[in-house]
Amino acid sequence: MQVHRVTSFDRAELAPYATLRQHEEHRQAGIFVAEGAKVVRRLLQSDFGVVNVLLPEKWLAEFEPLIRARHEDVPVYIMEIAELEKLTGFPFFQGVLAVGKIPRAHTLDSILADTPRPHFFVAGDGLANAENVGLIVRNCAAFGVQALIVGETSSSPFLRRAVRNSMGAIFKLPIVETPSLLNTLGVLRERKVRIIAAHPHGEHRLIQDTNFAADCCIVFGSEGVGLSNEVLAVCDEAVAIPMSNEVDSLNVGSAAAVFLYEAARQRNFSTERRTRSDAPYPPGAR
């Protein structure tokens, strides 16, 4: 294991830490920055490629076994938090960072071929806040979503803040980044996947009266205006979470958790039902 003590980002391989705000530059290089001890640990345990690790010396002993277990040679750079914060301009709680490689992109065809039915997908339309994208990734992984489809108007799930907020769930969830969400949703409809809009306004069904047990893709819209009219028009139905006290919406991460829990509840029930012909349908599953 190569260990280097550094006090600057003069080395070319450390440039990603000096350009944390330059998301497009990282994207073009096919890399992302993982932040936090738990996220970096999960990156090292994953199948994702790892370019290098940067951490304070006190963390070295804990991470050494994970780094040595990697199939590739992962250089380690030692830098204390105070120096790191001075160089980046960001506050860091733990000062543990790593550069990972964005994996080869999944396609919709490969996802449809590789995942069992009933399909269970999530799509994002206009999700500009990277932290909310990270929360949705985490919710998707927690509730058994097979893939996240990210439209052209949404932030990438591989932005630093998205990766951090996913708590490493991004390393377990297939991502389809599409140049046209409308076209992708149209293909899903052709493949008999029902498109369900998470939409609290206008005419809608309630979440408990909706069938999530069959092939479906739930679409979540932007934090401010929700789904675009164009995307809403291609959805098969609009569904809302019942709320009281004149609250008309939730943060998109919270809304995703509610929707995906209900979908997972129905789908687990549906799986059990295949071996119990006398079991009733869950609410809304007919």
Secondary structure, 3 states (H helix, E strand, C coil): CCEEECCCCCCHHHHHHHCCCCHHHHHHHCEEEEECHHHHHHHHHCCCCEEEEEECHHHHHHHHHHHHCCCCCCCEEECCHHHHHHHHCCCCCCCCEEEEECCCCCCHHHHHHHCCCCCEEEEECCCCCHHHHHHHHHHHHHCCCCEEEECCCCCCCCCHHHHHHCCCHHHCCCEEECCCHHHHHHHHHHCCCEEEEECCCCCCEEHHHCCCCCCEEEEECECCCECCHHHHHHCCEEEECCCCCCCCCCCHHHHHHHHHHHHHHHHHHHHHHCCCCCCCCCCCCC
